[in-house]
Amino acid sequence: AYDVPFVERRFDGKIVGRIAAKGVATDSHDLQVLRNGNRLMLSYVPRDGVDLSKYGGPHNATVTDGVVQEITPEGKVVFRWSSRGHISLAEAEPYMKSIVDGPIDTTDGRPAYDIVHINSVEKDGNSLVLSMRQTGLYKISMATGEIEWKLFGTRTDKSLSIAGEPDGAVILGGHDARILNDGTLTVFNNRTGTGLLPRAERYAIDERARTATLVEALTDPRSIESTCCGSARRLSGGDWVVQWGSSSIVDELNPSGERVFALTF
């Protein structure tokens, strides 16, 4: 919920621009520059008067909604979407204990409860694919703002069925959802609190059949837990570059999961 605008620099270090959300705090999880030069920005926006007593929280709580803006280089907002009214409190129930136990600070110093924790945005045709750590992955129509499908997390009437995964494709605390040129979706699956190793995963999405099929999954036995953070990117040649979240390890792995490069902080 802190305001962290992006700074654009030349290679000699000189600042040439500042990139920020419009009218709301800038979140530092993601910034996507589109082909037309517009920017997709994320924000955590406080909202008062939410009853969290069912989950052990206050009757009159401040929460943070996940907001996406598309902004022109001149600073005009041409698209805005908020999780408010689209993602219910019930979808965050698996994380509610940690949400209630660990409020975050807003830019004005008020404690707030982080009910979705938006952390990535990806353009997919006339839609957006959004990762929310507390609730799952969503495809959003930019024309209507409606959720087209949901993947993982608490099931809703928008949820896709998951195939090809013996242990149920448990994803908790996911980050960095990306759509590849072949239409498959990659994500860093933290698997927080499951006792399972974090994974880099790739899914084939069949929107007509309403299914997601796991087609690739890689782990690193040295990374035993990932309570936060993380990123997984599949390179054009088939290798993956993965930062394993709260561990200090960055790997490049080949498609067989063999390490070809490792960096430990």
C-alpha positions in Angstrom: 0.0 0.0 0.0 3.0 2.3 -0.1 3.4 4.7 -3.0 6.4 3.6 -5.1 6.5 5.3 -8.5 8.8 3.9 -11.1 11.8 5.9 -12.4 13.1 5.5 -16.0 16.9 6.1 -16.4 19.4 6.0 -19.2 22.3 3.6 -18.9 24.5 6.4 -17.5 22.0 6.8 -14.6 20.4 10.0 -15.7 16.7 10.1 -14.9 14.5 10.7 -18.0 11.1 10.0 -16.6 8.8 9.1 -13.7 6.0 6.6 -14.2 3.1 6.6 -11.6 -0.5 5.7 -11.3 -3.0 8.5 -11.5 -4.8 9.7 -8.4 -3.9 6.7 -6.4 -0.7 5.1 -4.8 1.6 3.3 -7.3 2.3 -0.3 -6.4 5.7 -1.7 -7.3 4.7 -5.3 -8.1 4.4 -4.7 -11.9 4.6 -2.3 -14.8 3.7 -3.3 -18.3 4.5 -1.1 -21.3 2.1 -1.8 -24.2 2.8 -1.6 -27.9 1.0 1.7 -28.2 3.2 3.2 -25.5 0.5 3.1 -22.8 1.3 1.7 -19.4 -0.5 -0.8 -17.2 -0.1 0.1 -13.5 -1.2 -1.5 -10.3 -2.5 0.1 -7.1 -3.7 -0.9 -3.6 -6.7 1.4 -2.9 -8.1 1.7 0.7 -11.8 1.2 1.3 -13.5 1.8 4.7 -16.5 0.2 6.4 -15.9 -3.5 5.6 -17.1 -6.0 8.2 -14.4 -8.6 8.9 -15.9 -9.9 12.1 -16.8 -13.2 10.6 -13.1 -13.8 10.1 -12.0 -12.5 13.5 -11.3 -9.0 12.3 -13.0 -5.6 13.1 -16.6 -4.8 12.3 -15.6 -1.6 10.6 -12.3 -2.3 8.9 -10.3 -0.6 6.1 -9.3 -3.0 3.4 -7.3 -2.6 0.2 -8.8 -3.3 -3.2 -6.6 -4.2 -6.2 -6.8 -1.6 -9.0 -5.4 -1.6 -12.6 -5.0 1.5 -14.7 -4.0 1.9 -18.3 -2.4 5.3 -18.7 -1.1 7.1 -21.8 2.4 8.6 -21.8 0.7 11.9 -21.3 -0.9 10.7 -18.1 -4.5 10.2 -19.2 -6.3 7.2 -17.7 -8.0 5.3 -20.5 -9.0 2.2 -18.6 -9.6 1.4 -14.9 -10.6 -1.8 -13.1 -11.1 -2.5 -9.4 -11.5 -5.8 -7.6 -14.2 -4.1 -5.6 -17.6 -5.6 -6.6 -15.9 -8.4 -8.6 -14.0 -10.4 -6.0 -15.8 -11.4 -2.8 -14.4 -11.5 0.7 -15.2 -15.2 0.8 -12.7 -15.9 -2.0 -9.9 -14.7 0.4 -11.0 -17.1 3.2 -8.0 -19.5 2.9 -5.7 -16.5 3.7 -8.1 -14.6 6.1 -6.2 -15.6 9.3 -2.9 -14.1 8.1 -4.8 -11.1 6.6 -6.5 -10.3 9.8 -3.4 -11.0 11.9 -1.1 -8.8 9.7 -2.7 -5.5 8.6 -0.6 -3.4 6.3 0.0 0.4 6.4 -1.7 2.7 3.9 0.0 5.8 2.5 -1.8 7.9 5.2 -0.7 5.6 8.0 -4.0 3.8 8.5 -3.8 0.0 9.1 -5.7 -1.9 6.3 -6.4 -5.5 5.5 -4.9 -6.8 2.3 -7.8 -8.9 1.0 -6.6 -9.6 -2.6 -2.9 -8.6 -2.9 -2.8 -7.9 -6.7 0.7 -8.6 -8.0 0.8 -8.9 -11.8 -1.1 -7.7 -14.8 -0.8 -9.1 -18.4 -2.6 -8.0 -21.6 -4.3 -10.9 -23.4 -6.1 -9.6 -26.5 -9.0 -7.4 -25.2 -8.6 -8.8 -21.8 -6.3 -8.8 -18.8 -4.9 -11.7 -16.8 -4.4 -10.7 -13.1 -2.6 -12.5 -10.3 -4.0 -12.0 -6.8 -2.0 -13.7 -4.1 -4.9 -14.1 -1.7 -7.6 -15.3 -4.1 -6.3 -16.7 -7.4 -5.8 -15.8 -11.1 -8.4 -14.0 -13.2 -9.1 -13.1 -16.8 -10.9 -9.8 -17.0 -12.8 -8.3 -20.0 -11.6 -4.8 -20.7 -14.9 -4.0 -22.4 -17.2 -4.9 -19.6 -14.9 -5.3 -16.5 -16.5 -8.7 -15.9 -14.5 -11.8 -14.8 -14.2 -14.2 -17.8 -12.6 -17.0 -15.8 -10.9 -17.8 -12.5 -8.0 -20.2 -11.9 -7.1 -21.7 -8.5 -8.3 -20.5 -5.1 -11.8 -20.7 -3.7 -14.2 -22.0 -6.4 -16.8 -19.7 -7.9 -19.1 -20.0 -10.9 -16.2 -18.5 -13.0 -13.6 -21.2 -12.0 -12.0 -23.4 -14.6 -11.6 -27.1 -13.9 -8.0 -28.3 -13.6 -6.7 -31.3 -15.5 -3.4 -33.2 -15.6 -2.4 -32.6 -12.0 -2.3 -35.6 -9.6 -2.2 -33.5 -6.4 -5.0 -31.1 -7.4 -2.8 -28.3 -8.8 -2.8 -26.6 -5.4 -1.8 -23.0 -5.8 -1.4 -20.7 -2.9 0.3 -17.3 -2.9 0.8 -17.2 -6.7 2.7 -14.5 -8.5 3.8 -13.4 -12.0 1.0 -14.8 -14.3 2.0 -14.5 -18.0 0.5 -15.4 -21.4 3.0 -16.9 -23.9 2.7 -16.6 -27.7 1.2 -20.1 -27.9 -1.6 -19.0 -25.5 -0.4 -21.1 -22.6 -0.2 -19.4 -19.1 2.8 -19.5 -16.8 2.8 -18.7 -13.1 5.0 -18.9 -10.1 3.2 -21.1 -7.6 4.4 -20.3 -4.1 2.3 -23.2 -2.7 2.5 -21.3 0.6 1.6 -23.4 3.7 1.1 -26.7 1.8 4.5 -28.3 2.7 5.1 -28.7 -1.1 8.0 -27.2 -3.0 7.3 -23.9 -4.9 7.0 -24.5 -8.7 7.2 -22.8 -12.0 4.1 -24.0 -13.9 2.6 -23.7 -17.3 -1.1 -24.4 -18.2 -3.0 -24.9 -21.5 -6.3 -23.0 -21.2 -9.3 -24.2 -23.0 -11.9 -21.5 -22.6 -14.6 -23.4 -24.5 -14.3 -26.5 -22.4 -13.6 -24.4 -19.2 -10.5 -26.3 -18.4 -6.8 -25.6 -17.5 -4.3 -28.5 -18.1 -0.9 -28.6 -16.4 1.7 -29.1 -19.2 4.9 -28.2 -17.4 6.1 -27.9 -13.8 9.6 -27.4 -12.4 10.9 -27.3 -8.9 14.3 -26.8 -7.2 14.9 -29.0 -4.1 17.1 -26.3 -2.6 14.1 -24.0 -2.3 12.0 -25.6 0.3 9.5 -22.8 1.1 8.2 -19.7 -0.5 5.9 -17.7 1.8 6.0 -14.6 -0.5 7.3 -13.0 -3.7 8.8 -14.9 -6.6 8.8 -15.0 -10.4 8.9 -17.6 -13.2 9.6 -16.8 -16.8 9.8 -19.3 -19.7 12.4 -18.3 -22.3 11.8 -18.6 -26.0 14.2 -21.6 -26.2 12.3 -23.5 -23.5 14.5 -22.8 -20.5 13.0 -21.1 -17.4 14.4 -18.3 -15.2 12.9 -18.6 -11.7 13.3 -16.5 -8.5 12.0 -18.8 -5.8 10.3 -16.2 -3.7 11.4 -15.8 -0.1 14.4 -18.0 -0.7 17.7 -16.4 -1.9 18.0 -18.5 -5.1 17.7 -17.6 -8.8 17.9 -20.4 -11.3 17.9 -21.0 -15.0 16.5 -24.5 -15.5 16.2 -26.5 -18.8 12.9 -28.2 -19.7 14.0 -31.3 -17.8 14.5 -29.3 -14.6 18.3 -29.4 -14.8 20.1 -26.3 -13.5 22.2 -24.5 -16.1 22.8 -21.4 -14.0 22.4 -20.5 -10.3 22.7 -17.3 -8.4 22.4 -17.3 -4.6 22.2 -14.0 -2.8 
